Amino acid sequence: METRVHLPDSEPPAMIREVVAALKKQKLSAKHDKQSWGDWINFEGKQTVISIESMNGLTTNATIEEAEGEDEVFQACIEAFRKLGWNGEDEDGPYTL
């Protein structure tokens, strides 16, 4: 399952390292993995990943790709983004996390 999250338009971009730090505060072993095809946040020993849009280390959008059976990782991700002030988005538009 994929969940899109983003900063509200009125907010300045966040640094990816701030996102990683917020995930670590949720007791996730988050690691930023920068590849030529995109930026990812991986979790040690887990299949859930976050695809995060980046421009010079700054971000406003991400997609949490939840692996089956990893609900606790997904919920911790949502909590981290909620504490950073991000919103979710689905086919009906943005919503508060």
ABEGO torsion letter per residue (X at the ends): XBBBBBBBAABBBBBAAAAAAAAAAAGBBBBBBBBAAEBBBBBBGBABBBBBBBBGGBBABBBBBBBBGAAAAAAAAAAAAAAAGBBBBBAAEBBBX
